[in-house]
Amino acid sequence: MSFKDSYFRILNENGLVCFATEQLADRFAELTERLIAFNSHVNLTAITDPEQIILRHYADCLAVANAFPQGASVLDVGCGGGFPSLPLAIARPDLTITGLDSTAKKLVFVENTAKEMSLSLSTVAGRAEELAHGKKRESYDVVTARAVAALNVLCEWCLPFVKLGGCMIAMKGSGGKEELLAAKNAISVLGGGDAEVTEYALSDMGRTLVKIPKIRSTPSQYPRPNGKIMKKPL
């Protein structure tokens, strides 16, 4: 089965028909070629089968793509090999996306791919808990993260970057509701409001989208140094 056939089948099976176009199939085929080639010498992903890449990376990101407001500035915390940054940039060219990660080698792939594919995506190398005290504090419409950390930890990394009136969008697995319960205090302390939770299935995977509005400024002492965040989450 060709890449396009697999792409159309997997998206249609998962209710993502709005992204099942010839143009997007071509773009994701190009991304897959680049990903597999770069992954041969820098570990970006353990998933190397094209069908699994489509399902577990592309469809997983596209399933939440319409949750982002039109024209939003987006920060992807812990973007790694470019997920959800790259699929979002391909499917939602109206977004202005910044991928943040502490591993510079992975950002080389993201930056070069964005440039060569003419995507509205830039990168920043560094640690979220340090950069959130700089000029980008409370400056993004949306801050997102996928498969990075438990939600109570993730909130301390992400919410300080969200501007008032913006939101944090966390892509979680089937245990997202349980993580949200454990993160209630962190959300309140860091300036978040009542979360909106959407549970859905993606083929064999249970998924949860947690959307947290920013209703108050984050107190200046947050985020704390990472050792403190990990040792004693809010």
Residue pairs with C-beta under 8 A, 6 or more apart in sequence:
1 9
1 51
3 25
3 28
3 29
3 32
3 50
3 54
4 22
4 25
4 26
4 29
6 50
6 51
6 54
7 20
7 25
7 28
7 29
7 54
7 58
8 20
8 25
10 51
10 54
10 55
10 59
10 203
11 17
11 19
11 20
11 54
11 59
11 62
12 20
13 203
14 55
14 59
14 63
14 202
14 203
16 59
16 62
16 63
18 66
19 62
19 65
19 91
24 90
24 91
27 90
27 117
28 54
28 58
28 87
28 90
30 117
31 86
31 87
31 90
31 113
31 117
32 50
32 53
32 54
34 109
34 113
34 116
35 44
35 45
35 53
35 81
35 82
35 109
36 48
36 50
38 44
38 109
39 45
39 48
39 81
42 105
42 106
42 108
42 109
44 80
44 81
44 82
44 106
44 109
45 53
45 57
45 81
47 53
47 56
47 57
55 202
55 203
56 205
57 83
57 87
58 87
59 202
59 203
60 83
60 84
60 146
60 171
60 202
60 205
60 207
61 83
61 84
61 87
61 88
61 91
61 146
61 171
62 87
62 91
63 200
63 202
63 207
63 209
64 84
64 169
64 171
64 209
65 84
65 87
65 88
65 91
65 92
67 169
67 198
67 209
67 211
68 74
68 88
68 92
68 95
68 142
68 144
68 169
69 141
69 142
70 94
71 94
71 95
71 96
72 95
72 96
72 141
72 142
72 166
73 95
73 96
73 98
73 139
73 140
73 141
73 142
74 88
74 95
74 96
74 97
74 98
74 140
74 141
74 142
74 143
74 144
75 97
75 98
75 100
75 136
75 140
75 142
75 143
75 144
75 158
75 161
76 84
76 85
76 88
76 97
76 98
76 99
76 100
76 143
76 144
76 145
76 146
77 100
77 128
77 143
77 144
77 145
77 148
77 154
77 157
77 158
77 161
78 100
78 101
78 128
78 145
78 146
78 148
78 149
78 157
79 85
79 99
79 100
79 101
79 106
79 107
79 110
79 123
80 101
80 103
80 106
81 106
81 109
81 110
82 99
82 106
82 109
82 110
82 113
83 146
84 144
84 146
84 171
85 97
85 99
85 110
85 121
86 110
86 113
86 114
86 119
86 121
88 95
88 97
89 95
89 97
89 114
89 119
89 120
89 121
90 117
90 119
93 119
93 120
95 120
96 120
97 119
97 120
97 121
97 122
98 121
98 122
98 123
98 124
98 140
99 107
99 110
99 121
99 122
99 123
99 124
100 123
100 124
100 125
100 126
100 128
100 131
101 107
101 110
101 123
101 125
102 125
102 126
102 127
104 125
107 123
107 125
110 121
110 123
111 122
111 123
113 119
114 120
114 121
114 122
114 123
124 131
127 226
128 157
128 158
128 161
128 223
129 156
129 157
129 223
129 224
129 225
129 226
129 229
132 157
132 160
132 161
132 222
132 223
133 160
133 223
136 161
137 160
137 161
137 218
138 160
138 161
138 162
138 163
138 164
138 214
138 217
138 218
139 161
139 163
140 161
140 162
140 163
140 166
141 162
141 163
141 166
141 167
142 162
142 166
142 167
142 168
142 169
143 158
143 159
143 161
143 162
143 166
143 168
143 169
144 158
144 168
144 169
144 170
144 171
145 154
145 157
145 158
145 170
145 171
146 171
147 171
147 173
148 154
148 157
149 157
150 179
150 182
150 183
150 233
151 170
151 172
151 176
151 179
151 180
151 182
151 183
151 186
151 210
152 179
152 182
152 183
152 185
152 186
152 233
152 234
153 229
153 230
153 233
154 170
154 183
155 168
155 183
155 186
155 187
155 190
155 192
155 212
155 234
156 186
156 190
156 222
156 223
156 224
156 229
156 233
156 234
157 223
157 229
158 168
158 170
159 168
159 187
159 190
159 191
159 192
159 212
159 214
159 218
160 190
160 218
160 222
160 223
162 168
162 214
163 214
164 214
164 215
164 216
164 217
165 213
165 214
166 213
166 214
167 211
167 212
167 213
167 214
168 192
168 210
168 211
168 212
168 214
169 209
169 210
169 211
169 212
170 176
170 209
170 210
170 211
170 212
171 207
171 209
172 179
172 207
172 208
172 209
172 210
173 205
173 206
173 207
173 208
174 199
174 205
174 206
174 207
174 208
175 208
176 197
176 199
176 207
176 208
176 209
176 210
177 197
177 199
177 208
179 210
180 195
180 197
180 210
185 234
186 192
186 233
186 234
187 193
187 195
187 212
189 219
189 222
189 234
190 218
190 219
190 222
190 234
191 214
191 215
191 216
191 217
191 218
191 219
192 212
192 213
192 214
192 215
193 212
193 213
193 214
193 215
194 213
195 210
195 211
195 212
196 210
196 211
196 212
196 213
197 208
197 209
197 210
197 211
198 208
198 209
198 211
199 206
199 207
199 208
199 209
200 207
200 208
200 209
201 207
223 229
